[in-house]
Amino acid sequence: MLWTRWLVLLLWWGATSAEQQADERDGHRAEVRSDPRRQRSPPPLEPLDFGFVPAAVYETHAYYEPGTIGILFHMVHAFLYVVQPNSFPKDLIVRIIQQNMGGIKIEEWRKPENVVLLLQWIHYESGFLICTAFGIVFVVLTPIVATCFCMCRCCDNCGGEMHQRQRKNADCHRGFFTASLIATTTFIILGVLVAYAANHNVSSQIKSTRRLINTNMRDLKTFANNTPSQIEYLTAQYTTAKNKVLSDLDNIGPLLGARIHSHLEKEVVPALDAALRMAAAMRETKEALENVSSALEILQEGMGKLQASLAGERSSLSNTLSDPACTNGAVSPTCNTIRSTLPQLGINADFSKLPNVNYALANMNNVLKIDLSNFVQKGYASFNDTPALVKEQTRNIVTALPRVKSMLDKIGNEITAFSKMFPVESSLANFTIFLNDRHKVIESFYPQVDQMDFYRWIACVTLLCTVVLILAFNMLGLLCGTCGYDKQASPTTRGCLSNTGGNLLMAGVGFSFIFAWGLMGVVTTLFVVGGNVEKLMCEPLANRQLFKIIDTPFLVHPEKRNFLPGMLFQNPNIDLTLGSMYRECYENNGLYHALQLENIFNINSFLNRTVYNKDLAKVFEGVQVDLKDISLLDRASRDNLMNFANSGVGEIDYPAYLAEVNKGVTVVDLLSFCSDLEDQADQLPRGALENALKGHASSIRAIHREQVVPLEQAMSTLSQSIKLLQRTSNDLPVKVTNILSAIDAAEYLITHNASHVVKQETKVFVQSLEGYFKQYTEWVKNSLTAEVAQCKPISNMVDSMEIVACSFIIDSVNTFWMGLGACCILLIPSIIFSVKLAKYYRRMDTEDVFEDRAETGNRDEQVCDISGNVAPLSSPYNDTLTWFPRASAPPGEW
């Protein structure tokens, strides 16, 4: 097929490697340390930005909303569901096609399998067959009934006798027949309107069909015009990956050095961090020792002064209590109580026996003569110079950059040359020309389509006009009969207007018999065709059941599995179905993915030969990086750590210190003692003794404020410093040994395992370069799947054909026969009611006359013809016949 030619040309660009991108792309970013000296390297592989493939904008919106007439469409669908509630017979159709692939011969109908299929098909079509049989019976019986009815009336039967018997409920009958005929006529009018609306809808949707054709053609042209530029964009984006590779090669020193640095810092940085923390601990230890030394001196000197002050105050207070006033019987208990508390005025802690820390402090002063943190900083600096060292030792890679660039340019030229091997642009240009020519041919048929639609419209309107003619007779008959009817007039003297109404009703009956059978024949034909097309084509196409039939394996040929790939690629074993292609195109995916062209041509081998060039890895085979010059910690720094471990900090008697600092300065709280002393003094009689005791309380408060408070502050400082020294000295030699071991291990790793690390990181660096090409090929694969040659126009064409064939035509045709069929069925009660009602409007030839005989009380029933001659019909009271002339009687006496 011509339209497949340009589709297959896309085979030059296949599916890319199914390998996933390197895990580094989605890996977590390395944590960035707050210290700028120890910045971690960026992620090894950053995502490339290939931009966006030029997108095609399609105009067709394959969606149809019928509007108000959709209610009628739903009514038709509901009626067809009642007629045919069975599900779509997919399996039955498949078996019929497979068993009768070579054609059906008459003698083959006798085969059991064909008989079974025929019975199953009859069961499926039972609803349509019943309705069709009803239509055929209607078509056959209507002329027969009409002929019999006419002959019967000619024989003065079936209401043909121009005589109307007089009944008391005649007005009630006439009203009932009138109302029934009006209702029937109204429903027939609705049926005519429904049919006319469906007929008009077909003509109005012809213009929408042109719009759909035009937009689909423009979309196909857009598809053909945009595909070459999209393919060119894919090939051009190889430059993005190539430039990134060249940029990384130009900066191999910082990049590869950063990778080596990142690999080694897992061992190096923790060791240097531990040494740096130990240097800070040295300074904190010295400060703590100095605090302990100064606080101890303050406490030893202060405690001596405090002891002397409290002894003097205790002696003075004892003298005061020796006053004769305390011997008074009322005062003596209070004085004795105060005298018993005098031993509490004394010191509690004794710092004079604690050893000093001068030895450890002197050793720490010697240790801190060497600034360990400075040496650690130099270790950081030496280690952080790894990228610069690598850059210096990888100059040979930079000198080989022109050769690598030439190799990558060659790969790009191969990709471009490969894309030019197929005449995509010229073929698509020819396809565009083909579309233009086909579009012109289609447009040339528009006048013929309009003319045919006009003839169709005229034919349908003509059919409706026959019904309108009958309606006109019915309505005119009702109008004339109702307006001209006179209750006072006898059947033989009815007016001309009333008689005309009856004649019009009978004329409507006659035309009903003439046209009803033909209309029903049209309705039955349209019902059989339109209903089956709706159930067997439109509904399966709407729910995609029709695709399942076409995609049934081995449907077309016993040896050909799939129909579509066999037609397009002469390879029926490809797992490609019409349904899957439609779904992919409906989602606006690429044609390459929709047609599974990777089964025809796989680009992986081409990419492995070109993009994934092994010569790129050979450039790094000679990379040699020597990291022996990196020194983390010199001998002096190591000795400094050992001296810190042996400084004597761990030999301090921390329990003795903590035991004393946990004691209070005095035995009793002096402020509480003063408060109690004042309370007891208040219990004494006013006088010199009371004043003396309160004076002693004031003196003790002064001692607390001037001596105890500074000593408590010194004790707090001593407590904090001792606890800090105790924590620092806990397993200090072990800590120092662990730090030195970690630094030795890190230096051993740098010195002896650097070559392995360099090879490993070089391999990772090469993989990152290849990762850029993997990103490119993965991007190409995704673009071919979803963005290049988006085949939405193909699904739009299928949807447009469904809209035109089913929504525009079939739904309208089905609505037309539904309205017209309703009219045909309603003509039956219309005929009955018209015949019945015409009897009350037409002028009769004879009528019933009743004469009352006052003298005998007898009543004779007589018949009077239209000329006034009277004949008796029956008399139960006499056996004689009497004739009464009526010509002279005035009309008003009837």
C-alpha atoms as one frame of an Amber mdcrd trajectory, in Angstrom:
protein
   0.000   0.000   0.000   1.229   3.479  -0.808   0.574   4.921   2.608   2.828
   2.342   4.260   5.861   3.348   2.276   6.674   6.452   4.224   5.905   4.690
   7.525   8.447   1.965   6.944  11.081   4.584   6.109  11.309   5.353   9.800
  13.099   2.028  10.255  16.450   3.772  10.045  15.962   4.920  13.593  15.281
   2.052  16.014  14.892   1.397  19.643  17.909   2.261  21.728  19.626   0.143
  24.287  17.295  -1.213  26.940  19.925  -0.769  29.575  19.053   1.591  32.358
  21.028   4.727  32.905  23.826   4.498  35.420  22.733   4.477  39.018  24.778
   7.610  39.577  22.161   9.682  37.810  19.550   8.935  40.438  22.004   8.489
  43.315  21.859  10.653  46.350  23.985  13.743  46.365  26.967  13.505  48.672
  26.553  15.407  51.897  28.380  18.714  51.795  30.364  19.382  54.923  30.202
  22.754  56.565  33.985  22.980  56.576  35.048  24.429  53.198  38.335  22.559
  53.378  36.515  19.252  53.072  33.975  19.853  50.283  32.727  16.592  48.784
  32.759  16.130  45.022  29.557  16.698  43.022  27.518  13.732  41.749  29.541
  11.637  39.313  26.946  11.867  36.546  24.756  14.879  35.972  21.667  14.698
  33.745  22.023  16.226  30.300  19.462  18.620  28.897  18.579  17.609  25.354
  15.700  20.072  25.120  12.339  19.219  23.612  11.638  17.548  20.293   9.697
  19.933  17.992   6.107  18.946  18.630   3.414  18.682  15.965   0.096  20.372
  16.689  -2.867  18.497  15.244  -6.206  20.174  14.562  -8.648  17.287  14.475
 -10.819  16.789  17.536 -12.505  13.473  16.787 -15.403  13.993  19.134 -19.072
  14.442  18.328 -21.799  15.760  20.584 -25.165  15.382  18.793 -26.984  17.904
  20.968 -30.747  17.727  21.329 -31.178  15.079  18.670 -29.001  12.864  20.808
 -32.116  12.109  22.870 -33.650  10.509  19.798 -30.435   8.608  19.154 -30.545
   7.215  22.670 -34.168   6.181  22.148 -33.196   4.293  19.001 -30.290   2.621
  20.799 -32.631   1.605  23.626 -35.128   0.156  21.133 -32.378  -1.771  19.342
 -31.163  -3.104  22.667 -34.665  -4.394  23.364 -34.772  -5.952  19.901 -31.215
  -7.289  20.167 -30.050  -7.615  23.802 -27.398 -10.236  22.977 -23.743  -9.331
  23.312 -21.542  -8.952  20.265 -20.969 -12.442  18.790 -17.190 -12.177  18.416
 -16.511 -15.891  18.649 -19.373 -16.712  16.290 -18.133 -14.300  13.639 -14.579
 -15.612  13.966 -15.749 -19.198  13.491 -17.868 -18.221  10.486 -14.902 -16.475
   8.874 -12.472 -19.295   9.621 -14.765 -22.107   8.468 -15.822 -20.360   5.277
 -12.545 -18.773   4.243 -12.742 -20.161   0.716 -16.345 -19.177   0.128 -19.607
 -20.873   0.969 -21.069 -23.369  -1.455 -24.670 -24.484  -1.397 -23.841 -28.095
  -0.621 -21.674 -27.001   2.305 -24.704 -25.646   4.157 -25.628 -29.238   4.942
 -22.447 -29.755   6.955 -23.158 -30.016  10.691 -20.738 -27.254  11.625 -22.328
 -24.836   9.162 -25.807 -25.803  10.325 -24.783 -25.078  13.915 -23.342 -21.718
  12.896 -26.528 -20.912  10.989 -28.687 -21.772  13.997 -26.493 -19.682  16.277
 -26.741 -16.782  13.869 -30.527 -17.143  13.689 -30.649 -17.125  17.484 -28.554
 -13.955  17.566 -30.737 -12.294  14.905 -34.025 -13.537  16.401 -35.118 -10.054
  17.462 -34.489  -8.595  14.032 -36.143 -11.583  12.354 -39.305 -11.169  14.414
 -39.526  -7.449  13.658 -38.746  -8.079   9.992 -41.463 -10.730   9.828 -43.917
  -8.249  11.318 -42.955  -5.692   8.684 -43.311  -8.189   5.864 -46.711  -9.284
   7.157 -47.741  -5.650   7.330 -46.551  -5.037   3.760 -48.352  -8.144   2.443
 -51.595  -7.846   4.374 -52.147  -4.122   3.967 -53.026  -4.266   0.215 -55.104
  -7.394   0.813 -56.987  -5.840   3.695 -57.444  -2.649   1.676 -58.909  -4.594
  -1.274 -61.218  -6.576   0.944 -62.253  -3.447   2.777 -63.117  -1.657  -0.468
 -65.096  -4.596  -1.819 -66.909  -4.949   1.473 -67.914  -1.286   1.446 -69.051
  -1.541  -2.163 -71.443  -4.221  -0.997 -72.852  -1.830   1.607 -71.018  -3.628
   4.390 -68.124  -2.590   6.613 -69.704   0.799   7.068 -70.330   1.267   3.341
 -74.106   1.457   3.732 -75.209   5.096   3.755 -77.464   4.539   6.736 -76.847
   5.419  10.382 -78.869   3.953  13.159 -79.992   6.317  15.860 -78.575   5.623
  19.355 -78.858   7.501  22.593 -75.064   7.486  23.162 -74.173   8.638  19.655
 -72.603  11.883  20.928 -70.441   9.937  23.362 -69.186   7.669  20.586 -68.498
  10.576  18.303 -66.528  12.363  21.037 -64.495   9.269  21.787 -63.632   8.690
  18.119 -62.781  12.360  17.678 -60.444  12.424  20.682 -58.820   9.152  19.658
 -58.230  10.351  16.111 -56.791  13.637  17.378 -54.400  11.769  19.695 -53.388
   9.370  16.944 -52.830  12.257  14.527 -50.731  14.056  17.116 -48.468  11.051
  17.567 -48.172  10.658  13.814 -47.134  14.308  13.601 -44.453  13.636  16.228
 -43.236  10.677  14.197 -43.064  12.861  11.091 -41.097  15.499  12.997 -38.684
  12.886  14.325 -38.121  11.473  10.858 -37.707  14.942   9.356 -35.211  15.930
  12.071 -33.169  12.813  11.321 -33.366  13.509   7.590 -32.257  17.094   8.106
 -29.460  16.016  10.466 -27.845  13.956   7.713 -27.732  16.943   5.377 -26.433
  19.314   8.055 -23.664  16.905   9.077 -22.359  16.680   5.527 -20.602  20.014
   6.152 -19.069  18.645   9.340 -17.842  15.689   7.326 -15.983  18.080   5.053
 -14.443  19.749   8.104 -13.292  16.400   9.460 -11.808  15.444   6.099  -9.984
  18.757   5.805  -8.551  18.665   9.344  -7.489  15.023   8.977  -5.721  15.825
   5.730  -3.969  18.795   7.318  -2.922  16.630  10.252  -1.438  14.039   7.918
   0.480  16.802   6.144   1.685  18.136   9.471   2.776  14.625  10.399   4.697
  14.264   7.143   6.260  17.740   7.337   7.345  17.578  10.996   8.829  14.089
  11.027  12.052  14.965   9.114  12.774  17.917  11.404  12.144  15.754  14.466
  14.546  13.095  13.197  17.129  15.773  12.408  16.734  17.130  15.940  17.433
  13.672  17.377  20.646  13.300  15.406  21.758  16.840  16.244  21.469  16.271
  19.991  24.397  13.853  19.821  26.486  17.018  19.971  25.209  17.696  23.487
  26.582  14.397  24.778  29.788  14.798  22.793  30.469  18.288  24.145  29.862
  17.103  27.706  32.361  14.278  27.234  34.968  16.657  25.823  34.353  19.085
  28.676  34.918  16.362  31.263  38.059  15.207  29.481  39.381  18.767  29.450
  38.783  18.918  33.213  39.924  15.402  33.968  42.315  16.579  36.688  39.707
  18.224  38.922  37.021  15.645  38.096  39.114  12.486  38.456  41.023  14.002
  41.372  37.730  14.844  43.065  36.593  11.241  42.615  39.839   9.906  44.084
  39.572  12.436  46.884  35.978  11.388  47.537  36.975   7.729  47.640  39.891
   8.293  50.037  38.193  10.768  52.323  36.084   7.993  53.778  39.240   6.861
  55.596  41.325  10.008  55.730  38.905  12.644  56.903  37.628  10.753  59.992
  41.238  10.209  61.160  42.135  13.878  60.707  38.878  14.905  62.358  39.761
  12.777  65.384  43.234  14.342  65.560  41.722  17.806  65.283  39.309  17.041
  68.096  42.225  15.803  70.214  44.073  19.069  69.590  41.041  20.950  70.847
  40.939  18.599  73.853  44.564  19.529  74.634  43.684  23.197  74.871  40.619
  22.446  76.969  42.737  20.252  79.272  45.298  22.997  79.849  42.565  25.529
  80.617  40.927  23.082  83.017  44.230  22.432  84.798  44.820  26.133  85.148
  41.323  26.563  86.590  41.903  23.710  89.040  45.235  25.176  90.173  43.889
  28.690  90.712  40.658  27.495  92.350  42.577  25.208  94.686  44.794  28.091
  95.853  41.752  30.300  96.415  39.947  27.610  98.380  42.963  26.730 100.563
  43.617  30.348 101.450  39.943  31.281 101.841  39.029  28.295 103.956  41.703
  29.285 106.442  40.389  32.803 106.746  36.823  31.561 106.970  37.726  29.164
 109.736  39.343  31.976 111.767  36.365  34.280 111.264  33.864  31.659 112.304
  35.980  30.764 115.374  36.066  34.394 116.477  32.357  34.795 115.948  31.674
  31.591 117.844  33.794  32.760 120.791  32.121  36.188 120.836  28.671  34.646
 120.733  29.601  32.318 123.594  30.675  35.293 125.699  27.384  36.998 125.025
  25.488  33.913 126.165  27.497  33.999 129.413  25.777  37.228 130.396  23.898
  37.014 133.752  20.725  37.845 131.880  20.730  34.323 130.439  20.399  32.861
 133.915  16.887  34.210 134.224  14.416  31.354 134.350  12.359  32.600 131.361
  15.385  33.355 129.176  17.574  30.438 130.158  15.965  27.832 127.752  16.478
  30.114 124.745  20.089  30.802 125.661  20.751  27.098 126.113  19.266  26.386
 122.678  21.497  28.985 121.054  24.517  27.670 122.972  23.876  24.161 121.622
  24.125  25.369 117.991  27.503  27.087 118.392  29.503  24.013 117.239  27.823
  24.344 113.806  29.729  27.538 113.105  32.672  25.861 111.361  34.012  24.834
 107.933  32.965  21.558 106.315  35.380  21.001 103.397  39.131  20.712 103.802
  41.122  21.489 100.629  44.478  21.700 102.341  45.066  17.963 101.946  44.321
  17.850  98.138  47.380  17.421  95.909  48.117  20.127  93.389  48.118  19.652
  89.584  51.284  21.559  88.854  53.014  18.499  87.381  50.283  17.831  84.850
  49.976  21.536  84.093  53.687  21.809  83.407  53.535  18.820  81.090  50.565
  20.332  79.235  52.461  23.557  78.789  55.251  21.588  77.175  52.773  19.671
  74.998  51.080  22.838  73.758  54.377  24.342  72.666  53.622  22.423  69.448
  50.401  23.533  67.706  48.875  20.181  66.764  45.868  21.779  65.057  48.195
  23.573  62.664  49.777  20.269  61.648  46.340  18.726  61.196  45.373  21.644
  58.967  48.449  20.946  56.891  47.279  17.331  56.602  43.917  18.574  55.364
  45.623  20.849  52.866  47.890  18.074  51.632  44.963  15.728  51.160  42.787
  18.373  49.499  45.518  18.967  46.933  44.686  15.578  45.419  42.772  17.097
  42.426  45.696  19.391  41.607  48.130  16.481  41.926  45.986  14.340  39.650
  45.678  17.184  37.150  49.451  17.534  37.036  49.943  13.815  36.466  47.197
  13.452  33.792  48.483  15.985  31.293  48.882  13.188  28.771  45.087  12.819
  28.696  44.668  16.495  27.912  47.215  16.257  25.120  45.205  13.390  23.631
  42.035  15.507  23.626  42.233  16.431  19.907  42.443  12.758  19.014  39.397
  11.978  21.174  37.510  14.898  19.647  38.271  13.606  16.175  37.031  10.160
  17.185  33.775  11.562  18.582  33.279  13.740  15.505  33.648  10.620  13.397
  30.905   8.933  15.425  28.642  11.942  14.903  29.340  11.875  11.168  28.464
   8.181  11.062  25.136   8.845  12.770  24.354  11.698  10.395  25.407   9.658
   7.371  23.322   6.744   8.545  20.253   8.985   8.852  20.817  10.181   5.294
  20.941   6.644   3.895  17.162   6.584   3.633  15.317   9.157   1.482  12.996
  10.144   4.321  12.506  13.751   3.287  11.913  13.001  -0.382   9.554  10.129
   0.425   7.562  12.229   2.870   7.502  15.045   0.332   6.055  12.623  -2.205
   3.584  11.492   0.419   2.541  15.112   0.938   2.020  15.476  -2.798  -0.025
  12.277  -2.743  -2.156  13.690   0.056  -2.726  16.902  -1.874  -3.793  14.962
  -4.947  -6.111  12.710  -2.946  -7.562  15.738  -1.198  -8.310  17.368  -4.530
  -9.944  14.157  -5.761 -12.071  14.000  -2.630 -13.049  17.651  -3.018 -14.024
  16.975  -6.619 -16.672  14.570  -5.335 -18.230  17.181  -3.065 -20.716  18.429
  -5.740 -21.771  14.863  -6.475 -22.155  14.154  -2.782 -24.242  17.292  -2.397
 -26.374  16.282  -5.355 -26.847  12.757  -4.054 -27.661  14.108  -0.623 -30.202
  16.444  -2.224 -31.863  13.517  -4.021 -31.825  11.555  -0.783 -33.349  14.492
   1.056 -36.060  14.822  -1.635 -36.821  11.094  -1.461 -37.154  11.140   2.306
 -39.246  14.296   2.239 -41.464  12.661  -0.399 -42.040   9.711   1.879 -42.878
  12.068   4.695 -45.181  14.054   2.414 -47.315  10.962   1.880 -47.809  10.807
   5.609 -48.367  14.558   5.729 -51.026  14.151   3.009 -52.850  11.621   5.176
 -52.460  13.946   8.164 -53.855  16.805   6.105 -56.982  14.779   5.244 -57.367
  13.773   8.884 -56.971  17.295  10.235 -59.160  18.881   7.545 -61.756  16.167
   8.069 -61.718  16.789  11.826 -61.905  20.542  11.291 -64.736  20.460   8.744
 -66.616  17.714  10.505 -66.401  19.345  13.921 -67.241  22.832  12.663 -70.063
  21.671  10.355 -71.667  19.199  12.685 -75.220  20.115  13.788 -76.913  18.132
  16.507 -80.378  19.214  15.269 -79.751  17.949  11.757 -80.748  14.415  10.882
 -78.197  12.074   9.195 -79.868  12.656   5.821 -79.956  16.433   6.175 -76.387
  17.048   7.424 -74.745  20.127   6.062 -72.218  20.321   3.262 -69.315  21.204
   5.597 -69.961  18.231   7.831 -70.370  15.951   4.812 -67.068  17.279   3.403
 -65.314  16.490   6.681 -66.529  12.899   6.539 -65.456  12.583   2.914 -61.972
  13.952   3.788 -61.608  11.423   6.573 -62.493   8.629   4.157 -60.029  10.060
   1.669 -57.355   9.851   4.378 -58.312   6.235   4.911 -57.944   5.564   1.213
 -54.501   7.183   1.009 -53.465   5.336   4.156 -54.227   2.031   2.454 -52.405
   3.204  -0.669 -49.162   4.348   1.004 -48.935   2.402   4.262 -47.609  -0.833
   2.788 -44.937   0.978   0.734 -43.845   3.058   3.721 -43.618  -0.052   5.856
 -41.511  -1.736   3.179 -39.061   1.190   3.321 -39.083   1.104   7.119 -38.429
  -2.634   7.218 -35.539  -2.362   4.763 -33.917   0.530   6.650 -34.505  -1.270
   9.958 -32.785  -4.450   8.815 -29.828  -2.606   7.300 -29.429   0.207   9.813
 -30.116  -1.902  12.895 -27.619  -4.605  11.954 -24.987  -2.059  10.998 -25.459
  -0.413  14.404 -25.213  -3.703  16.315 -22.555  -5.398  14.197 -20.398  -2.424
  13.170 -20.930   0.755  15.150 -21.228  -0.633  18.664 -18.249  -3.025  18.255
 -16.231  -0.194  16.759 -17.115   2.092  19.669 -16.063  -0.439  22.332 -13.172
  -1.754  20.182 -14.625  -5.265  19.952 -14.247  -5.062  16.190 -10.461  -4.796
  16.566 -10.465  -8.047  18.516 -12.011  -9.837  15.551  -9.475  -8.432  13.121
  -6.641  -9.177  15.563  -7.688 -12.801  16.099  -4.625 -14.997  15.422  -4.717
 -16.992  12.207  -7.981 -15.360  11.130  -6.953 -14.480   7.580  -4.696 -17.443
   6.914  -4.015 -20.642   8.901  -0.265 -19.998   8.717  -0.285 -16.258   9.329
  -0.625 -15.343  12.970  -1.289 -11.590  12.811  -2.974  -9.731  10.001  -1.451
  -6.235  10.337   2.302  -7.065  10.410   1.757  -9.557   7.640   0.245  -6.818
   5.486   2.802  -4.127   6.373   6.045  -6.036   6.854   5.334  -9.470   5.376
   6.108 -10.892   8.818   2.897 -12.100  10.494   4.752 -13.408  13.543   5.376
  -9.922  14.959   3.167  -9.315  17.992   1.485  -6.283  16.444  -2.293  -5.908
  16.382  -4.632  -3.288  15.057  -6.009  -2.715  18.555  -2.574  -2.097  20.080
  -1.638   0.240  17.243  -4.873   2.180  17.696  -4.299   2.489  21.455  -0.768
   3.785  20.971  -1.882   6.293  18.350  -4.880   7.321  20.453  -2.418   8.193
  23.239  -0.426  10.192  20.651   2.697   8.034  20.937   5.298   7.736  18.227
   4.664   5.687  15.130   7.893   3.774  15.714   6.534   2.433  18.980   3.000
   1.965  17.658   4.163  -0.195  14.718   6.880  -1.908  16.802   9.437  -1.140
  14.158  12.216  -2.285  16.491  11.290  -5.822  15.400  12.183  -4.881  11.837
  15.362  -2.970  12.531  17.168  -2.758  15.888  19.544   0.122  16.268  21.355
  -1.398  19.279  24.017  -3.012  17.155  24.579   0.247  15.310  24.898   2.186
  18.565  27.291  -0.410  19.994  29.511  -0.009  16.959  29.433   3.768  16.979
  28.399   5.555  20.165  29.847   2.972  22.579  33.346   3.072  21.080  35.908
   0.983  22.956  38.729   3.250  21.795  37.543   5.805  24.316  38.511   3.498
  27.203  41.987   2.940  25.733  42.806   6.583  26.269  42.775   6.004  30.041
  44.817   2.806  30.095  48.046   4.706  30.722  46.787   6.842  33.577  49.304
   6.755  36.468  48.811   8.857  39.580  51.346   8.863  42.466  49.983  10.057
  45.821  53.018   9.243  47.974  53.741  12.926  48.570  50.569  13.298  50.624
  51.403  13.479  54.353  48.677  13.619  56.934  50.638  13.949  60.215  54.435
  14.287  60.799  56.539  12.692  63.511  56.485  15.738  65.787  52.716  15.743
  65.818  52.654  12.051  66.634  55.085  12.581  69.528  52.957  15.471  70.686
  49.916  13.192  70.910  51.898  10.627  72.875  53.177  13.298  75.271  49.590
  14.375  75.831  48.645  10.818  76.696  51.548  10.696  79.223  51.086  14.201
  80.622  49.850  12.929  84.001  46.290  14.060  83.564  45.135  10.547  84.180
  47.099  10.344  87.488  45.131  13.093  89.261  43.149  11.879  92.332  39.746
  12.791  90.935  37.696  11.004  93.655  39.393  13.068  96.389  38.670  16.277
  94.568  35.058  15.300  93.867  34.571  14.240  97.505  35.597  17.673  98.765
  33.751  19.749  96.176  30.576  17.823  96.868  30.730  19.033 100.515  29.441
  22.406 101.578  31.760  25.267 102.575  30.345  25.381 106.109  28.712  22.811
 108.346  25.472  24.756 108.395  23.959  27.274 106.062  25.001  30.555 107.624
  21.946  32.415 106.332  19.603  29.872 107.925  21.646  30.043 111.133  21.272
  33.836 111.182  17.540  33.627 110.588  17.100  31.155 113.475  19.277  33.301
 115.725  17.174  36.374 115.033  13.942  34.452 115.637  15.215  33.261 119.016
  16.402  36.772 119.892  12.897  38.057 119.248  11.629  35.671 121.899  13.821
  37.371 124.553  12.785  40.472 126.470  13.868  43.677 124.911  17.214  44.779
 126.103  20.946  44.472 125.623  20.910  40.674 125.209  18.465  40.844 122.306
  20.422  43.535 120.554  23.692  41.666 121.056  22.310  38.481 119.497  20.963
  40.387 116.482  24.368  42.019 116.122  26.017  38.593 115.992  23.510  37.565
 113.246  24.498  40.589 111.189  28.184  39.713 111.589  27.615  36.142 110.450
  25.706  37.398 107.366  28.662  39.627 106.532  30.999  36.628 106.772  28.727
  34.665 104.379  28.570  37.490 101.900  32.280  38.363 101.942  33.887  34.949
 102.328  31.496  32.053 101.770  30.046  33.228  98.448  33.476  33.620  96.694
  34.491  30.221  98.041  31.330  28.629  96.632  32.099  30.107  93.193  35.621
  28.734  93.367  34.265  25.327  94.338  31.901  25.384  91.328  34.775  26.172
  88.974  36.862  23.445  90.550  34.008  20.930  90.185  33.453  21.661  86.473
  37.162  21.554  85.668  37.735  18.307  87.580  34.809  16.614  85.782  36.134
  17.814  82.397  39.606  16.493  83.184  38.146  13.219  84.357  36.239  12.773
  81.051  39.275  13.717  79.018  41.655  11.448  80.886  39.302   8.442  80.667
  41.143   5.922  78.442  43.264   8.766  77.046  46.170   6.533  75.954  43.726
   4.227  74.122  42.132   7.177  72.333  45.491   8.540  71.241  46.562   5.089
  70.064  43.344   4.737  68.000  43.892   8.121  66.379  47.451   7.284  65.438
  46.344   3.886  64.104  43.627   5.517  61.959  46.110   8.013  60.563  48.598
   5.231  59.854  45.882   3.241  58.069  44.864   6.274  55.988  48.490   6.986
  55.033  48.999   3.322  54.187  45.919   3.445  51.959  47.220   6.538  50.198
  50.753   5.181  49.850  50.227   1.532  48.973  46.654   1.281  47.577  46.562
   4.500  45.573  47.098   2.675  42.280  44.074   0.477  42.908  41.973   3.487
  43.849  43.143   5.345  40.751  42.239   2.417  38.497  38.890   2.041  40.178
  38.002   5.721  39.959  39.344   5.925  36.420  36.987   3.109  35.485  34.123
   4.963  37.154  35.120   8.122  35.273  35.068   6.263  31.951  31.690   4.808
  32.872  30.421   8.314  33.560  31.570   9.361  30.088  29.754   6.382  28.613
  26.813   7.304  30.808  26.390  10.525  28.849  25.983   8.482  25.677  23.578
   6.166  27.511  21.552   9.228  28.453  21.500  10.213  24.804  20.410   6.787
  23.592  17.799   6.524  26.369  16.493   9.950  25.439  16.321   8.882  21.787
  14.355   5.793  22.780  11.886   7.787  24.857  11.553  10.400  22.120  10.861
   7.753  19.490   8.271   6.246  21.800   6.341   9.370  22.683   7.435  12.430
  20.681   8.749  11.611  17.203   6.169  10.993  14.467   3.224  11.085  16.845
   0.535   9.050  15.126  -2.560  10.718  16.559  -3.810  11.426  12.990  -4.190
   7.663  12.414  -6.497   7.176  15.402  -8.258  10.410  14.457  -8.972   8.978
  11.022 -10.519   5.859  12.582 -12.543   7.950  15.018 -13.611  10.322  12.234
 -14.827   7.429  10.092 -16.749   6.117  13.084 -18.301   9.546  13.654 -19.275
   9.982  10.004 -20.533   6.452   9.392 -22.209   5.807  12.720 -23.025   9.112
  14.413 -23.827  11.111  11.284 -25.415   8.497   9.015 -26.445   5.315  10.832
 -27.909   7.052  13.878 -29.829   9.421  11.619 -31.054   6.577   9.381 -32.177
   4.580  12.397 -33.947   7.610  13.816 -35.630   8.159  10.433 -37.048   4.640
  10.232 -38.086   4.809  13.867 -40.162   7.947  13.222 -41.525   6.709   9.914
 -42.256   3.262  11.326 -44.174   4.779  14.203 -46.261   6.680  11.659 -46.978
   3.483   9.705 -48.103   1.600  12.809 -50.240   4.515  13.957 -51.986   4.589
  10.574 -53.871   1.427  11.610 -55.769   3.096  14.503 -56.048   6.204  12.323
 -57.898   4.196   9.679 -60.213   2.665  12.255 -61.050   5.938  13.972 -61.466
   7.789  10.668 -63.920   5.196   9.330 -65.875   5.247  12.571 -65.922   9.024
  12.803 -66.811   9.615   9.140 -70.163   7.948   9.805 -71.080  10.835  12.088
 -70.089  13.554   9.617 -71.208  12.271   6.198 -74.758  12.800   4.850 -76.635
   9.486   4.899 -79.058   8.216   2.256 -81.443   6.735   4.830 -82.013   7.137
   8.527 -84.118   5.739  11.391 -87.484   7.486  12.101 -89.673   6.939  15.189
 -93.414   7.963  15.342 -95.417   7.972  18.548 -99.223   7.327  18.288-100.813
   9.164  21.133-104.216   7.496  20.871-102.937   3.917  21.136 -99.583   4.332
  22.730 -98.049   2.259  19.931 -94.689   3.185  18.420 -93.606   2.306  14.877
 -90.004   2.377  13.670 -89.648   3.454  10.078 -86.951   4.167   7.510 -87.007
   7.367   5.573 -84.948   7.816   2.455 -83.395  11.093   1.370 -86.495  11.952
  -0.834 -88.923  11.715   2.064 -90.511   8.303   1.356 -91.097   6.388   4.570
 -91.241   2.619   5.047 -91.994   0.910   8.340 -89.275  -1.334   9.686 -91.116
  -3.146  12.478 -94.186  -2.852  14.741 -94.912  -5.070  17.688 -98.564  -3.868
  17.886 -99.891  -4.280  14.360 -99.246  -6.391  11.335-100.055  -3.745   8.743
 -97.642  -1.395   6.945 -98.408   2.272   6.750 -96.587   4.759   4.436 -96.234
   8.377   5.443 -95.256  10.910   2.828 -92.493  13.285   4.146 -91.947  15.541
   1.207 -94.292  18.243   2.559 -92.886  18.241   6.036 -90.539  21.093   6.794
 -86.935  20.167   7.672 -87.293  21.683  11.098 -89.688  18.994  12.226 -86.990
  16.255  12.123
